[in-house]
Amino acid sequence: MTDTKQLPSALSEVIDQFRRWSDDHSDSEQKKHTITEPLYHYTDGRGLKGIIESQAIWFTDYRHLNDPSELSYGIEKARDLMSQKETGADAGGRAFLQCLRDMLLPKNISWLQCFIASFSRDRDELGQWRAYADNGRGYALGLQARVFTDLSRHSNVLISPVFYDTTNILNRHSLVIDQGFARFLDAVDKNHTLLTKEPDVLNEFRQKLCDILASDVILNCLTSKHNAYKSEKEVRLIIVGTGDTSRIRTRLRGSEIVPYIAYDLAVRSPQTILEIVTGPAAGTDAPRTVRTMLSSLKVEDHHKILVNPSEIPYRAL
């Protein structure tokens, strides 16, 4: 949380007001995107067994997601938008936007702790079988909507659909940037005499407001992807700012060391797993072996869980 004690009370109140707006906006977004349908997690056989056996979902450090451009794409759009807003702005406004843009440079977001678990609204999507489910040999684990409703009540878990439309992405960025920018300009105008005499106070105020604003922009970036990925219909679960580094574990992906958080999720409890879809290259016996696994792992209502083969004609390489 940004410390506002060093600022004059009038400026501290602006920071606090924006923080309250940011929190209210986040809550509103969560309610707007309440999950009302099952979501599916594509994985390989080891991943499926691991989730059910350990009753935990792995949230991966955002730096180690499958697409290396995931964060940079959203940041690129935000920086483009700020460049546009600089046109016609006065020197103070340009300095504010430059401060915010600098905070989004890769070297300046090393502090960011975000861990992501990816789900999809599509239970049988070719690209995800190829990319995330062992080239079609894996599985799509479908969880009931109530699982995500329960998760959204946890203060450290955010749930959001991924946005692919460029106009939508820019509008989301513009909404939060405009809120911070307008408050900054208004505060500078109302406290012009003070800030002219004490430029250090102006710099501190600008930096602290940008600090909160940058966090909001980054969260938008983490749920923005190029339109080429729109068929994935992705929904992201995001843990922000763990605070407790003891929760962070590591695993190997080839020779890459990948940080993650194992988040407890009682998937063996009744009415949690809706369906398991076996991949298009998993083999005709895959549904039977999945049922055997569910029984052996003592999933309580395993006989009620749907186990269906993919309907996509596919040959794995």
N, C-alpha and C positions, 0 to 999 in steps of 0.2 A: 504494500500500500504506500502511495506517495506521501511523504512527510510534508505537511504544510505549515509547521510551526514557525519556520523562519520567515515566512511571508507576512506582510501586513494583513490584517483581518479581512479587508475587502477583497483581496486577491485569494486568500485562503478559502473564502466562501465560494468564489467562482470555481476553484478546484473541486471543492466538496459537492457543489451543485452538479458539475459535470460527471463526477463519479456516481452520484445518485441517478442521473439520467442514464449513464452507461449500464448500471445494474438493472434499472427498470426495463431498458431496451432488451437486455439479455433475457430477462424473465419473459418479456412479451414474445420474443422469438422462440423461446422454448415452448410456450403454450401454443403458438401458431403452428409449430411443426410437431405437435404431439403425434406419436406413432400409433396408428390405428389398424395396422395390418402386419402380418408376419414379416420378418426380415431374415435374410439368408447370408450365411458366412461361408465363402468358398475356401476350401482347404484340402490338403492331401490326407491320406489315411492316417498317418502319424498324428497330424493336427487334430483330426476328428476324435480319435481315441484319446488324445491328451486332454482335450477340452472336457470330454465326458468323464474321464477317469479322475482328473484333478478338480473338476467343477470350477474351472477358472477360464476366463478369456484373457488372452495376452494383448495388451495395448503396447504398440511399438513406438519407440522414439521417432518423432516426425522426420528426423534427418535420415532415417533408414527405411522409408517407405519404398515401394516397388518402383514408383516413378520419381526419378531424381529431380524433376522440374516442378513437383507439386506445390511447394511453398513459393518458389521463385516466380511462377506464373501469376499468382494472385498479387504478389508484391509488384511485379512489373506493371500490372493494370493500375494499382494504387498510385504508383509513382507517375505514370502517364497522366492520371487524373489530376494530381497535384501540379504537374507542369502546366496543364490547361488552366487551373485556377490561379496560377501566378500571373497570367495575362490580365492586366488591369488592376492588380493589387498594388498597394503602396509598399514602401520599403519595409514597414513593420510586418505587413501581411506576407511578403515574400520571405522574410527572415523566419517567420513561423513555419511556413510550408517547407522551407529548406531544412529546418530543424527536424521536422517530422520525416521528411524524405531520408535524411541522413540516419535516422534511428532505424530505418528499415534496411540498411545495408547489412549484408551477411555478417560482417565483423562486429556489428553492433547488436545482434540478436543472439549472441552466444549464450546469454543468460536464460533464454527461453526454455522452459520445461513443458513440453506437450507430448502426450502419448496418445496414440490413435488406434482404435479398432474399427475395421471396415465391414459393413454389411451392405446388402443390396435388396431392393424391392423385387428384383427379378430372380426367380428360382431356377432358371434354366437358360443362361446367357452364354453364347459361344465364346466371346472374348474372355470372360472370367474363368471358364473352364480351362482355356489355354494358359492364361497368365497366372492364375492363383491356385489351381486345383490339379497339379501334376499332369498338365497337358491332357486334361479330360479323364484321367484315371481316378480323380479324387471325388469329393463330395461337397454338397451344399447343405449346410446345417440350418434348418429353418426354426426360428424361435418365435413363440407367441408374442403378440403385441404387448401384452401386459408386462413382459419382462423389461421392455424398454420404458414403459411408463413408470415402473418401479425404479429403474436406474436413474431416470431424469429427476427424481426427488432427491438424489444425493447431490450435495452442494458442489462437489468437485468433479461432477460428470456433466458435460454438455452433449446434447444430441442434436445434430443438424443434418439436413439433406445437403448433398454437394450440388453446387450451382455450376452450370455449364454455359449458359447464355451470357455473352459478353455484356450486353446491355444490363442484364440483371446484376452481374458482378459489379459493374461500375456504379449502378444505383445504390447497391449495398455499401460500397466504399464511400460514396458521396454523402449518404445519410449521416454516417458517424463523423466524417471529416468536417462537413458543414457545421455540425453541432459544436465541435470544438473550436473551429475557426471563428465562428460568429461570436462565441463567448469570449474568445481572446480579444478580438477587435473591439468589442463593447467594453471590456474591462480596461483596455489600453486607453480608449477614448475618455472613460469616466475618471481614470486616474493618471491623466496625461502629465500633470505637473509633477507628481511624485516620481513617475517612471522616467521622465526626462532628466530629473536631478539625480536619480539613482539607477543607472543602467544595469548594475549588477542585480538589482531586484527584478528588473524586466527580464533579464536572461534567466534568472531562477524560475520566475513564473512561467515563462515560455517553455522551459525544459520540463517542468513538472506536469504541465498540461499535456504536452506532447507525449510524455511517458505513459499516461493513461490512454491517450488516443491511439498510440502505436499498438498497445495491447489489443484494443478493439479491432484495429485494421488487420493485425496478424491473425486474429481468430477468423475474420472474413477470408483471409488468404488461405487458411487451412481447410476451408470448405468451398474453394473455387478450383475448378479444373478446366482444361481446354475442352472445347466442344467435341473433339474427337473421342472423348471418353463417355459421352452422354448415354450410350447404350447400357452402361454399368448401373445406372440408377442408384448410385451409392448413397448410403447414409452413414455418417461418421459419429462414433462415440469418442469424445475427447476428454482426457484428464489434463487439467491445466494446473501448473504450479504445484507439484506434489508436496513440497515443503519437507517431506521425510524421505531423504535419499536412501534410507535402509530398505525401502520398498522396491527400489530399482534393482533388477537382476540383469544378467546378460546371457545370450545364447550365441551359438555360432551359425552363420549362414555361409557355407563354404569356409573361406578364411576371414570373413568379415565378422567382427564382434558387434552384436546388435543389442542395445539396451532395451528393456521392456519392463512392464509392470503386469503381474498376474493379478487380475481382479476377480475376486470370488463371485461365482454365479452358480446357484444350485440347479444345474441343468438336469440332475437325476430326479428332481422333485416332480410330482405330477403336474401335468398341464404346462410344462415349460417348453419341451421340444414338440413342435407341431409335426415336422416332416424332415426326413433326410432324403435328398435326391442323389442318386448315384450317377457319376459322370458318364458321358457318352462313350468313353473308352474303358470303363471300369469292369466290363465283362458281365455276362448274363447272370452269373452267380452272385454278383455283388449285393443285391437286396437281401438275399438269404444270409450272407455272412455279416451284414450290418445288423440284422435282427439277432444273430447269435451274439455279437458283441454287446448289444444293448442288454440282453439278458445276463450275460456274464458279468457286466459291470453293475448289475442290480439297479438299472433304471426302473423306477417304481411302476410306471404305467407303460412299459415298453411295448406291450401288445396293442396299445391305442395309437402309437406313433406311426404316421404314414411313412412308408419306405417305397419310393418310386424311382424308376430309371429315367434318366434324361430322354427327351424325345428328339434330340438333335442327332441326325445321321453324321457320324464323325469317325475318322480313323486317326489315331494318335501316331505320330512319327516315331 
